[in-house]
Amino acid sequence: MRVSMSPKILIVENERRLRQFYKVELEAEGYEVRTAANGNDALVKLREAPVHVVIFDLAFSDEAELECLQNLVNDNREAKVMIHAANPAFCMDFRTWAADAFLMKSSDAASLKGAVGRLLEA
């Protein structure tokens, strides 16, 4: 999906501090950013207004969050979904394979910005 005007991004991150950090960093790049604390909150926000990219934090093997991820992917086919996780084992879980990208968490926001840019160009 090629996007020309203020791409919309939804950050799903359970840690408030990280949610805010990613929001500030991505807004500085010109993106319109909304945030959600968990998968259920994300599903509600996506019903209210669609986005171009969803950055979905997976912290632990939480069955409820994995189910929300599957629902999010199935219900929002136009959005690109990136799993953003600290544990690389998630990329081996078949339930995450429908995501468009997988990015390991890092203290450097440059990798996140680059991954978002690549998704928007795809």
Beta strands, then each sheet from edge to edge (+ up, - down):
strand 1: 8-12
strand 2: 32-36
strand 3: 53-58
strand 4: 80-85
strand 5: 101-104
sheet 1: 2+ 1+ 3+ 4+ 5+
end
